[in-house]
Amino acid sequence: MEHKVCVTGASGFLASWLIKRLLSSGYHVTGTVRDLGKQKKYEYLWSLEGATERLQLVQADLMEEGSFDNAIMGCKGVFHVASPVLSIISDPKTQILEPAVKGTLNVLRSCRKNAALGRVVLTSSSSTLRIRDDFDPNIPLDESSWSSLEFCEKLQAWYAMSKIEAERAAWEFCRENGIDLVTVLPSFIIGPSLPPSLCSTASDVLGLLKGETKRFQLLGRMGYVHIDDVALCQILVYEDEGSHGRYLCSSVVMNEDDLAALLANRYPTLSISPRFEKVDRAQYQLNTQKLKSLGFKFKSIEEMFDDCIASLAKQGHLTIPEY
């Protein structure tokens, strides 16, 4: 029971990889899914090493207060990963912003009921600190920075706004209720995908590899991190007693054209377009010294895309001609 933890959104891209890592480390894991009746969305989790012995899946809905009580009760730790992500947004307030905040608070209200709880690790995003127009490009951004909600709204960066508001609400709730909270702020997550259906992130990468530039043109300059690094970071800050506050998790920051050129050179038989429309963007960097001070080392940009591309090919989403 000392090693029993809960992971919300168990069937998702990141949460499933975190569960894989937790199981391989000997943890007992309770994962939450929105609908146990939709087995195709999560049945692949049972093939993970240790799942038969140490994984339990429980139904819980972010929008229903109290629905996480059973999943969280008795757990020493909670990894809150679940968050609403939609490709088509007609009403951002009701579709993205309110569910992100309400869902986070519903999870934390269940945490408050658990006297055995040690720590909550919340998955936030680097978008909560880098979307602003008033920083010095010569000073790398770190955990002390927060994105501007006004600037996000101007750019219609609804996902970033949802992450900002959810994380701020979490900090306020945990301070008021004495909950030990640590947040992890990953940049754009790259790597192998366990779910058979691709999430929006993996779909964006697949589009880039097939010569589509629109999505990455919109992303512009971006930090990138291997999915395994994010999972390992989450476990590290959970286990390290001295961990506190926010932790930026990012390996490298690159412009979209530099990334495409690197991949086109590395995979010459793929239809990767190295040409992007030149856009004037802030040339920010990210300071991850806080995480590195715990002894953390990041995988390279080549490793993360090699693993991602191999996974896409293995699942039949991508064909790599011989060269």
Secondary structure as GFF3:
##gff-version 3
##sequence-region A 1 323
A	DSSP	beta_strand	4	7	.	.	.	ID=ss1
A	DSSP	alpha_helix	13	24	.	.	.	ID=ss2
A	DSSP	beta_strand	28	33	.	.	.	ID=ss3
A	DSSP	three_ten_helix	39	41	.	.	.	ID=ss4
A	DSSP	three_ten_helix	43	47	.	.	.	ID=ss5
A	DSSP	alpha_helix	51	54	.	.	.	ID=ss6
A	DSSP	beta_strand	55	59	.	.	.	ID=ss7
A	DSSP	alpha_helix	69	72	.	.	.	ID=ss8
A	DSSP	beta_strand	77	80	.	.	.	ID=ss9
A	DSSP	alpha_helix	92	92	.	.	.	ID=ss10
A	DSSP	pi_helix	93	97	.	.	.	ID=ss11
A	DSSP	alpha_helix	98	112	.	.	.	ID=ss12
A	DSSP	beta_strand	119	123	.	.	.	ID=ss13
A	DSSP	alpha_helix	127	130	.	.	.	ID=ss14
A	DSSP	alpha_helix	149	155	.	.	.	ID=ss15
A	DSSP	alpha_helix	158	177	.	.	.	ID=ss16
A	DSSP	beta_strand	181	186	.	.	.	ID=ss17
A	DSSP	beta_strand	188	190	.	.	.	ID=ss18
A	DSSP	alpha_helix	200	209	.	.	.	ID=ss19
A	DSSP	alpha_helix	214	219	.	.	.	ID=ss20
A	DSSP	beta_strand	222	226	.	.	.	ID=ss21
A	DSSP	alpha_helix	227	239	.	.	.	ID=ss22
A	DSSP	beta_strand	245	249	.	.	.	ID=ss23
A	DSSP	beta_strand	252	254	.	.	.	ID=ss24
A	DSSP	alpha_helix	256	266	.	.	.	ID=ss25
A	DSSP	alpha_helix	289	292	.	.	.	ID=ss26
A	DSSP	alpha_helix	301	314	.	.	.	ID=ss27
###
